[in-house]
Amino acid sequence: MGSGSLAAMSVFESRYKPNMKREEAMQTVRDAIAGGVFNDLGSGTNIDLCIITKDKVDYLRPYDEANIKGQRQGSYRYARGTTGVLNTTVKKIDYDVTSAAIKQLEVMETD
C-alpha cells in the first residue's frame, strides 16, 4: 500500500460486492488506482492491472493512463542571477554509519 492507498481504499469500500463480474471488477480496480493517482502527487500516471485466475496470471500494462502529461507552454529555464542568493553557508554534518546492507529486489515480469 502506497501513498495513494487512502483514496484507492475509499473506492474499494464503496463499490466492492461479492461475485462481481470480471469487467466490473476491473473497472473498480482501475477507478481505485485512478483515485490514488489523482489524489496523491507521488503516485504516477499509468494504471496497470494484474488479473489472477486459477489458470493463469495476466499483466495488463498499461491498462489505462489516468493523468496524461501535457505539453510545456514555454521554457522554464531562468538565466543565472535571476534569483538573488543572499548568502551561502556549507555546514559539515558529523555522522556514523551504524549498519549497511544490500538487498536484491524481485523483478516483475512485463512480457
PASE-205920 format. One record per residue: residue in three letters; residue number from 1; x, y, z of N, C-alpha, C, O in turn. Coordinates in steps of 0.1 Angstrom, whole numbers, always signed. Layout:
residues N
{pt "ALA" NUM {X Y Z} {X Y Z} {X Y Z} {X Y Z}}
...
end
This chain:
residues 111
{pt "MET" 1 {+9 -12 +0} {+0 +0 +0} {+9 +12 +0} {+18 +14 +8}}
{pt "GLY" 2 {+6 +21 -9} {+14 +33 -10} {+7 +45 -6} {-3 +45 +1}}
{pt "SER" 3 {+13 +57 -10} {+7 +70 -5} {-6 +73 -11} {-13 +82 -6}}
{pt "GLY" 4 {-10 +67 -22} {-24 +69 -28} {-34 +59 -23} {-45 +59 -28}}
{pt "SER" 5 {-30 +51 -13} {-39 +40 -8} {-52 +44 -2} {-62 +37 -3}}
{pt "LEU" 6 {-52 +56 +5} {-64 +60 +12} {-75 +63 +1} {-87 +59 +3}}
{pt "ALA" 7 {-72 +70 -9} {-81 +73 -20} {-86 +60 -27} {-98 +58 -29}}
{pt "ALA" 8 {-77 +51 -29} {-80 +38 -35} {-89 +30 -26} {-99 +24 -31}}
{pt "MET" 9 {-86 +29 -14} {-95 +21 -4} {-109 +27 -4} {-118 +19 -2}}
{pt "SER" 10 {-111 +40 -5} {-124 +45 -4} {-133 +40 -16} {-145 +38 -15}}
{pt "VAL" 11 {-126 +38 -28} {-133 +33 -39} {-137 +18 -37} {-148 +14 -39}}
{pt "PHE" 12 {-127 +11 -32} {-130 -4 -29} {-141 -5 -19} {-150 -13 -21}}
{pt "GLU" 13 {-141 +3 -8} {-151 +2 +2} {-165 +5 -2} {-175 +0 +2}}
{pt "SER" 14 {-166 +14 -12} {-179 +19 -16} {-184 +10 -28} {-196 +10 -30}}
{pt "ARG" 15 {-176 +4 -35} {-181 -3 -47} {-179 -18 -48} {-184 -25 -56}}
{pt "TYR" 16 {-171 -24 -38} {-169 -38 -39} {-182 -46 -35} {-189 -41 -26}}
{pt "LYS" 17 {-184 -57 -41} {-195 -66 -38} {-191 -80 -41} {-183 -82 -51}}
{pt "PRO" 18 {-196 -90 -34} {-192 -104 -38} {-197 -108 -52} {-207 -103 -57}}
{pt "ASN" 19 {-189 -117 -58} {-193 -122 -71} {-194 -112 -82} {-203 -113 -90}}
{pt "MET" 20 {-185 -102 -82} {-185 -92 -93} {-181 -99 -106} {-173 -108 -106}}
{pt "LYS" 21 {-186 -94 -117} {-182 -99 -130} {-168 -93 -133} {-164 -83 -127}}
{pt "ARG" 22 {-160 -100 -141} {-147 -96 -144} {-145 -82 -148} {-137 -74 -143}}
{pt "GLU" 23 {-153 -77 -158} {-153 -63 -163} {-156 -53 -152} {-149 -43 -151}}
{pt "GLU" 24 {-166 -56 -144} {-169 -47 -133} {-158 -46 -123} {-155 -35 -118}}
{pt "ALA" 25 {-152 -58 -120} {-141 -58 -110} {-129 -50 -116} {-123 -42 -108}}
{pt "MET" 26 {-126 -52 -129} {-115 -45 -135} {-118 -30 -135} {-108 -22 -132}}
{pt "GLN" 27 {-130 -25 -137} {-133 -11 -137} {-132 -6 -123} {-127 +6 -121}}
{pt "THR" 28 {-136 -13 -113} {-135 -9 -99} {-120 -7 -95} {-116 +3 -89}}
{pt "VAL" 29 {-112 -17 -99} {-97 -16 -96} {-91 -4 -103} {-83 +3 -97}}
{pt "ARG" 30 {-95 -2 -116} {-90 +9 -124} {-94 +22 -117} {-85 +31 -116}}
{pt "ASP" 31 {-106 +24 -113} {-111 +36 -106} {-104 +38 -93} {-101 +50 -89}}
{pt "ALA" 32 {-101 +27 -86} {-94 +29 -73} {-80 +34 -75} {-75 +42 -68}}
{pt "ILE" 33 {-73 +28 -85} {-59 +32 -87} {-60 +47 -92} {-51 +55 -88}}
{pt "ALA" 34 {-69 +50 -101} {-70 +64 -106} {-73 +74 -94} {-67 +85 -94}}
{pt "GLY" 35 {-81 +69 -84} {-83 +78 -72} {-70 +80 -65} {-67 +92 -61}}
{pt "GLY" 36 {-61 +70 -64} {-48 +72 -58} {-39 +82 -67} {-32 +90 -61}}
{pt "VAL" 37 {-40 +80 -80} {-32 +88 -89} {-36 +103 -88} {-27 +112 -86}}
{pt "PHE" 38 {-49 +106 -88} {-54 +119 -88} {-53 +126 -75} {-53 +139 -74}}
{pt "ASN" 39 {-52 +119 -64} {-52 +125 -51} {-39 +124 -43} {-38 +126 -31}}
{pt "ASP" 40 {-28 +120 -51} {-15 +119 -45} {-5 +122 -56} {-4 +115 -66}}
{pt "LEU" 41 {+3 +132 -54} {+13 +137 -64} {+24 +126 -67} {+30 +127 -77}}
{pt "GLY" 42 {+26 +117 -58} {+37 +108 -59} {+33 +94 -65} {+41 +85 -65}}
{pt "SER" 43 {+20 +93 -70} {+15 +80 -74} {+17 +77 -89} {+12 +67 -94}}
{pt "GLY" 44 {+23 +86 -97} {+25 +83 -111} {+13 +86 -120} {+4 +93 -116}}
{pt "THR" 45 {+12 +80 -132} {+2 +82 -141} {-5 +70 -147} {-16 +70 -151}}
{pt "ASN" 46 {+3 +59 -149} {-2 +47 -155} {-10 +38 -146} {-7 +38 -134}}
{pt "ILE" 47 {-20 +32 -151} {-28 +22 -143} {-25 +8 -149} {-29 +6 -161}}
{pt "ASP" 48 {-19 +0 -141} {-16 -14 -145} {-25 -23 -137} {-27 -21 -125}}
{pt "LEU" 49 {-30 -34 -144} {-38 -44 -137} {-31 -57 -138} {-24 -60 -148}}
{pt "CYS" 50 {-33 -65 -128} {-28 -79 -128} {-41 -88 -125} {-46 -87 -114}}
{pt "ILE" 51 {-45 -96 -135} {-56 -105 -133} {-51 -119 -130} {-44 -125 -138}}
{pt "ILE" 52 {-55 -123 -118} {-51 -137 -113} {-63 -146 -113} {-73 -143 -106}}
{pt "THR" 53 {-62 -157 -121} {-72 -167 -121} {-66 -180 -117} {-53 -181 -116}}
{pt "LYS" 54 {-74 -190 -116} {-68 -203 -112} {-59 -209 -123} {-51 -218 -121}}
{pt "ASP" 55 {-61 -204 -136} {-54 -210 -147} {-41 -202 -151} {-32 -207 -156}}
{pt "LYS" 56 {-42 -189 -148} {-31 -180 -153} {-30 -167 -146} {-39 -163 -139}}
{pt "VAL" 57 {-20 -159 -150} {-18 -146 -145} {-16 -137 -157} {-8 -139 -166}}
{pt "ASP" 58 {-25 -126 -158} {-23 -117 -170} {-19 -103 -164} {-26 -98 -155}}
{pt "TYR" 59 {-9 -98 -170} {-5 -84 -167} {-10 -75 -178} {-6 -77 -190}}
{pt "LEU" 60 {-18 -65 -174} {-23 -55 -184} {-15 -42 -181} {-19 -34 -173}}
{pt "ARG" 61 {-4 -40 -189} {+4 -29 -187} {+7 -22 -200} {+12 -28 -209}}
{pt "PRO" 62 {+3 -10 -201} {-6 -2 -192} {-20 -5 -196} {-24 -7 -208}}
{pt "TYR" 63 {-29 -6 -186} {-43 -8 -188} {-49 +5 -192} {-58 +6 -200}}
{pt "ASP" 64 {-45 +16 -185} {-51 +29 -188} {-40 +40 -183} {-31 +37 -175}}
{pt "GLU" 65 {-41 +52 -188} {-33 +63 -184} {-42 +73 -178} {-49 +80 -185}}
{pt "ALA" 66 {-42 +74 -165} {-51 +83 -158} {-48 +97 -159} {-58 +105 -160}}
{pt "ASN" 67 {-36 +101 -160} {-32 +115 -160} {-22 +118 -171} {-10 +117 -169}}
{pt "ILE" 68 {-27 +121 -183} {-19 +123 -194} {-11 +136 -193} {-17 +147 -190}}
{pt "LYS" 69 {+2 +135 -194} {+11 +147 -193} {+9 +157 -204} {+9 +153 -216}}
{pt "GLY" 70 {+7 +170 -201} {+5 +180 -211} {+18 +185 -217} {+29 +181 -212}}
{pt "GLN" 71 {+17 +193 -227} {+29 +199 -233} {+33 +211 -226} {+24 +219 -222}}
{pt "ARG" 72 {+46 +213 -225} {+50 +226 -218} {+47 +238 -228} {+49 +237 -240}}
{pt "GLN" 73 {+43 +248 -222} {+39 +260 -229} {+50 +270 -232} {+50 +278 -241}}
{pt "GLY" 74 {+61 +268 -224} {+72 +277 -226} {+85 +271 -220} {+85 +260 -215}}
{pt "SER" 75 {+95 +279 -219} {+107 +275 -213} {+107 +278 -198} {+102 +289 -193}}
{pt "TYR" 76 {+112 +268 -190} {+112 +270 -175} {+126 +272 -170} {+129 +269 -159}}
{pt "ARG" 77 {+135 +277 -179} {+149 +279 -175} {+150 +294 -173} {+145 +303 -180}}
{pt "TYR" 78 {+158 +297 -163} {+160 +311 -159} {+175 +314 -160} {+183 +306 -156}}
{pt "ALA" 79 {+178 +326 -164} {+192 +330 -165} {+198 +331 -152} {+192 +334 -142}}
{pt "ARG" 80 {+211 +327 -151} {+219 +328 -139} {+218 +342 -133} {+220 +352 -141}}
{pt "GLY" 81 {+216 +343 -121} {+215 +356 -114} {+200 +362 -114} {+198 +372 -108}}
{pt "THR" 82 {+191 +355 -120} {+177 +359 -119} {+172 +360 -105} {+165 +370 -101}}
{pt "THR" 83 {+175 +350 -97} {+171 +350 -83} {+184 +352 -75} {+193 +345 -76}}
{pt "GLY" 84 {+183 +362 -67} {+195 +366 -59} {+197 +356 -47} {+187 +352 -41}}
{pt "VAL" 85 {+210 +353 -45} {+213 +344 -33} {+218 +353 -22} {+228 +361 -24}}
{pt "LEU" 86 {+212 +353 -11} {+215 +362 +0} {+228 +358 +7} {+236 +367 +10}}
{pt "ASN" 87 {+230 +345 +9} {+242 +340 +15} {+243 +325 +12} {+233 +319 +9}}
{pt "THR" 88 {+255 +320 +13} {+257 +306 +12} {+266 +301 +24} {+276 +306 +27}}
{pt "THR" 89 {+260 +291 +30} {+267 +285 +42} {+268 +270 +40} {+257 +264 +37}}
{pt "VAL" 90 {+279 +264 +41} {+281 +250 +40} {+285 +245 +54} {+295 +249 +60}}
{pt "LYS" 91 {+276 +236 +59} {+279 +231 +73} {+282 +216 +72} {+276 +209 +65}}
{pt "LYS" 92 {+293 +212 +79} {+297 +199 +80} {+288 +191 +90} {+286 +196 +101}}
{pt "ILE" 93 {+283 +180 +86} {+274 +172 +94} {+282 +159 +98} {+286 +151 +89}}
{pt "ASP" 94 {+285 +157 +111} {+292 +145 +115} {+282 +134 +117} {+271 +136 +122}}
{pt "TYR" 95 {+285 +122 +112} {+276 +110 +113} {+285 +98 +114} {+296 +97 +109}}
{pt "ASP" 96 {+278 +88 +119} {+284 +74 +120} {+275 +65 +113} {+263 +65 +114}}
{pt "VAL" 97 {+281 +56 +104} {+273 +45 +98} {+272 +34 +108} {+282 +28 +112}}
{pt "THR" 98 {+260 +31 +111} {+257 +20 +121} {+256 +7 +115} {+259 -4 +121}}
{pt "SER" 99 {+250 +6 +103} {+249 -7 +96} {+247 -4 +81} {+243 +7 +77}}
{pt "ALA" 100 {+250 -13 +73} {+248 -12 +58} {+244 -26 +53} {+249 -36 +57}}
{pt "ALA" 101 {+235 -26 +43} {+230 -38 +37} {+227 -36 +23} {+222 -25 +19}}
{pt "ILE" 102 {+229 -46 +15} {+225 -45 +1} {+215 -57 -1} {+218 -68 +2}}
{pt "LYS" 103 {+203 -53 -6} {+193 -63 -8} {+189 -64 -23} {+187 -53 -29}}
{pt "GLN" 104 {+187 -75 -29} {+183 -77 -42} {+168 -77 -42} {+162 -85 -35}}
{pt "LEU" 105 {+161 -69 -51} {+147 -69 -52} {+142 -78 -63} {+149 -80 -72}}
{pt "GLU" 106 {+130 -83 -61} {+124 -92 -71} {+120 -83 -83} {+115 -72 -81}}
{pt "VAL" 107 {+121 -88 -95} {+117 -80 -107} {+104 -86 -112} {+103 -98 -113}}
{pt "MET" 108 {+94 -77 -115} {+81 -82 -120} {+83 -84 -135} {+88 -76 -142}}
{pt "GLU" 109 {+77 -96 -140} {+77 -98 -154} {+68 -89 -161} {+57 -86 -156}}
{pt "THR" 110 {+72 -83 -173} {+64 -74 -180} {+60 -78 -194} {+54 -70 -202}}
{pt "ASP" 111 {+64 -90 -198} {+61 -95 -212} {+67 -87 -222} {+66 -90 -234}}
end
